[in-house]
Amino acid sequence: MPNPGRRAFVRTALATPAAFSILRSRAQAAEFVFKYGNNVPETYPLNVRMTQAAERIRIATNGRFDLQVFPAGQLGTDTDMLSQVRSGAIDFYTASGLVLSTLVPLTAINALGFAFKDYSQVWPAMDGKLGAVIRAKIDAAGLHAIEKIFDIGFREVSSSTHPITDPDSFKGFKIRIPPSQLGVSMFRALGAAPATLNFAEAYTALQTHVVDGQENPLSIIDTAKFYEVQKYVSMTNHMWDGYWLLCNGRAWKSLPDDIRTVVSRELNRAAQEDRVDIAALDASLKGKLEAKGMQFNTPDPEPFRAILKRDGFYEQWRKTFGDEAWDIMESYVGRLS
């Protein structure tokens, strides 16, 4: 049976290019013009919802605030854009917790290996005390994080050589991961050979067999067309990650209170809508990717978790994140270390 929510999402996505043009043509009339960059395709839910939010903000502020959306790495790599939003060269940027952890280490805690079992643990934690502690650290680094985090999803492992069925499958496995010490330490503990590459470099690295595989949610595997260069998808659910919508701290404080109120409201609404989109998209993607030739398997997560606990991975990261944040994390997911 056709999915009406999916049809609505596709119709919205198709309208996106026109929305970009409209927003940019109005920039000259705006009192505040903020640039927002990200690294995902124009039709990805994040960009669809951010473009809609930009239009709602323009209307609600009577044209005073213009949010310009630059998708698909137009403004540079993740590393470039994180540097730019810190310096004020751009105003907004969505960084995954893993990428942002190079600046704010605590933002990687949500991606702790095999910690979250499902979304019934993710959203209470990220919308609750854990998210609040993380945002305070982000603010201390000179950035402002919008309260609601956008969904990236649970990360799965794709491969061109073999499926990941148990911890032994990782032995010597060359895997592309985002720049993140947490990811490096987890995959090394499991016996893999992680290579940290910016997202823009991932497809070429897979195509040329610099790496054997990568790890991302199904939505990214689909939109990035990794199915063209990968054969297997192992539903490991080894990490959950989200996009923090960051604003340069000085730029955020420069806005009048009434403008900040509108911008916060509409961007938080966009994040909530994005979560629904990602859930609907993920539900449809297994069959779509299978039709493109990918083969799926679902390994038991417990042997992976047992190795990480046995080898001191969790204890190591407890020391990094600190007892306060760790105890809050365990209050949502149960004992880890």
Beta strands, then each sheet from edge to edge (+ up, - down):
strand 1: 32-37
strand 2: 65-70
strand 3: 92-96
strand 4: 143-145
strand 5: 150-159
strand 6: 174-177
strand 7: 193-196
strand 8: 213-216
strand 9: 232-248
strand 10: 295-297
sheet 1: 2+ 1+ 3+ 9- 4+
sheet 2: 2+ 1+ 3+ 9- 5+ 8- 6- 7-
sheet 3: 2+ 1+ 3+ 9- 10-
end
